[in-house]
Amino acid sequence: MSDLFTAAKILEISKDIVGKKGPVGIDTGIYKHNLLFEDKDKKCDVYMLGEDGNEITIDQMVALFSMLDDLVDKLMSKTWRSYYFEGMVQLSDNEFYICWGS
């Protein structure tokens, strides 16, 4: 599976988020996925977009996924734990969860 599969998945869910009035919570599941971290080393996995009822922009989605890509690279090199993006699930109207495989 190529990186284009990942890009298509992100674009597909982004079309349901961009333009939506916030706040919208995206649970990245990054620290939950990494079983090698002790609880004291885990950080918050939830990022809020569109605070104060503002519409979510494509720029916000790009910034979020760029930041997540950097974070995953950093954590993979630190812990040797793999992260394979498997998509996003909509939990409610304003809540989404990113799924990871190993």
C-alpha positions in Angstrom: 0.0 0.0 0.0 1.4 3.4 -1.0 1.4 6.7 0.8 -1.3 7.7 -1.7 -3.7 5.4 0.2 -3.0 7.4 3.3 -3.5 10.7 1.6 -6.8 9.6 0.1 -8.0 8.5 3.5 -7.0 11.8 5.1 -8.7 13.8 2.3 -11.9 11.8 2.5 -12.4 12.5 6.2 -11.1 16.0 5.8 -14.0 16.9 3.5 -16.3 16.0 6.4 -14.4 18.3 8.8 -13.4 21.3 6.8 -16.1 24.0 7.0 -17.6 22.5 10.1 -18.1 24.8 13.0 -16.0 23.9 15.9 -15.0 22.8 18.3 -14.1 19.5 16.8 -12.0 17.1 18.8 -9.6 14.8 17.0 -8.2 12.0 19.2 -4.9 11.0 17.5 -4.4 7.9 19.6 -0.6 8.4 19.3 0.3 8.0 22.9 -2.4 5.3 23.5 -0.9 3.3 20.6 2.6 3.4 22.0 2.6 0.7 24.7 6.2 1.4 25.5 5.5 4.7 27.2 4.9 4.9 30.9 1.8 6.9 31.9 4.0 9.7 33.1 5.5 10.1 29.6 2.2 10.1 27.8 0.8 13.4 26.6 -2.7 14.4 25.5 -3.9 12.7 22.3 -6.8 15.1 21.7 -6.5 18.2 19.5 -9.3 20.7 19.2 -10.0 22.5 15.9 -12.4 25.4 15.3 -12.4 26.8 18.9 -15.2 29.3 19.7 -17.5 28.1 17.0 -15.1 29.0 14.1 -15.2 27.0 10.9 -12.4 24.6 10.4 -10.1 25.3 7.5 -8.0 23.1 5.2 -4.9 25.0 6.6 -5.8 23.8 10.1 -6.0 20.2 8.8 -2.7 20.4 7.0 -1.1 21.9 10.1 -2.5 19.1 12.3 -1.4 16.3 10.0 2.0 17.9 9.5 2.6 18.2 13.2 1.4 14.6 13.7 3.8 13.3 11.0 6.7 15.0 12.8 5.5 13.6 16.2 5.2 10.1 14.8 8.7 10.2 13.3 10.1 11.4 16.6 8.4 8.8 18.6 9.3 6.0 16.2 13.0 6.9 16.4 12.8 7.1 20.2 10.9 3.9 20.9 11.1 1.8 17.7 7.3 1.4 17.9 5.7 1.5 14.4 2.7 3.6 13.4 0.7 2.8 10.3 -2.2 5.1 9.6 -5.3 3.1 9.0 -7.9 5.9 8.8 -10.2 8.0 10.9 -13.4 7.1 12.5 -16.2 9.6 13.3 -17.3 8.9 16.8 -19.9 11.7 17.0 -20.8 14.9 15.1 -17.8 16.7 16.5 -15.4 13.8 17.6 -13.0 11.8 15.4 -10.5 9.1 16.2 -7.3 8.2 14.2 -6.7 4.5 13.9 -3.2 3.1 13.9 -1.7 -0.3 13.0 1.7 -1.8 13.9 
